[in-house]
Amino acid sequence: MDIYDLLIQNLGMWLAITNQTLIYWIDMPANATGPLDPSISLTNAGFNVVREIAGTAIQLSQALVDFVNTLFW
């Protein structure tokens, strides 16, 4: 197994763990047909949770890009 396979395997594992965690913590509203449905209505608390998750995801993805760049460039 080379470094690329190991990196892909570990990233896939972390994405699966994150997906299962978010499924456990976040409930889709009953009126939603999917995660990108424009008719979904969120409460203030729900909006704040979504904003925090989005901000954290952006920061983590940038950290991941920087990490991979230091490994291979």
C-alpha angles and dihedrals in degrees: 000000000000128000093265093056091046092049093048092047093050094045090050090051092051092047090051091049091049092048093052091047093051091046088055095046103037126058120199113232116253092243093058121105091188143340093279097045107136092210094066112120120208130194120231091262091049091050091051091050092050091048092050092048091049093049092048092047091052092049093047093048091052090049089050091051090050091048094050090046091055090050098050109021 
